[in-house]
Amino acid sequence: MNGASREALAAARERLDALTDNTSVDVGTLAGELAAVTTLLDREVSLRRVLTDPAQAGEGKAELARRLLGGQVGGEAADLVSGMVRSRWSQSRDLADALEDLANIADLTAAQQTGALDDVEDELFRFGRIVSSNTELRAALTDRAATASAKSELLRTLLGGRAHATTERLVTRLVTAPRGRSLESGLESLSKLAAERRDRLVAVVTSAVPLSDTQKQRLGAALAKLYGHTMHLNIDVDPEVLGGIRVQVGDEVINGSLADRIEDAGRRLAG
């Protein structure tokens, strides 16, 4: 992607991150729904063109998406798609490509939330090695004459009970709907997405009052120093924190007054 589509995808990824960081969202279900919308837009080319037509008002396209998807997918997926069609896309196919990207990210995020992301990344890599070294298997998985159900059954035989469910879903989607890519390039793209997820840490920060930009920067820098990763901050305001701050990174919870935490952040950065 380039130009407007790249910017639209970046914005959609941020919205997806905000959704998946919310513990009340079923990320696995969201992934499946986004994949289903991708299939719909691949099949309905005229609809895809309408939803990406720059001559149409963004809100009108968003309302059309909501009407079409209402009752078919959950509210989170419908809202995400509606936000995406408000954006400008360089070409209509880019919208479907972006939705597939978000579906894969959501599946990988679900694996990350259960501590299985490292396994999934390793399984994707090993499956790619197996395919590259087995010409008969590659031929069977890429045979255009074979039905999607036949390929799915073959993958169930190969991966069922041997690989994580997320790995099986990602590979099955890739094999049954390659969307013009080679199997090798698709697996490489999935591996890169998994690596990006693994390098991303999220801190859920709850404070009694909104934090200033300076405080956010200092806290983010301190947490990045502490955990050795760039930190994404999700800020929530709760007056019951009583002037303090609560930071949760994964299963670890840090409690303390804002002043104490910022002072400690400064000490960590200095030393």
C-alpha angles and dihedrals in degrees: 000000000000141000116357094005093056090052092046091051092049090052091047091050090054091051090048091051090052090052097045092047087063107092091210092066118093096225095187092055090046090054092053092048093050089050089052091052089050089055090048093053092046089054098040102053094168091055091050090053092050092050092052098039106129090204091065123082114257095230091051091054091046091052091050090052091049092051093048096046099037109119091006098078135014125275094258093055093044092050092047093051091045090054091049095054090054088064125083117254125198091220133003095246090061090071092059091044090052093049091051089050091052092047090054092046091050091051091049090047090053088053090048091052090057094044093250101111095100090053092049092049091050093047092051090052094048093046089053089053091050092050093048091052098043112064094181092054092046090050092051093049094047099039106130091203093059118092123242090243092054091051091047091052091050090052091048088055092049101039108019109116091357101072135038115274090243091056091050092049094048094047093044092052090049095048097043095042108026091164093209098313130118116247090244095053091046092053090047091053091050091050091052091051090050091051091051091052092048091055094051121090125185126209117197105209121194118187136168093239134020113280120237120240089253092053091048091051093048093046092046092049092048093050092046089053091048097047100030093234137095105265127221110208122213106193122206125178118217118167090203090072083081099220095318136101135236122201123190122188110178107310094339119099125195118196128185145110117295092241092051093048094048090047090050089048089055092050091050093050092047096048 
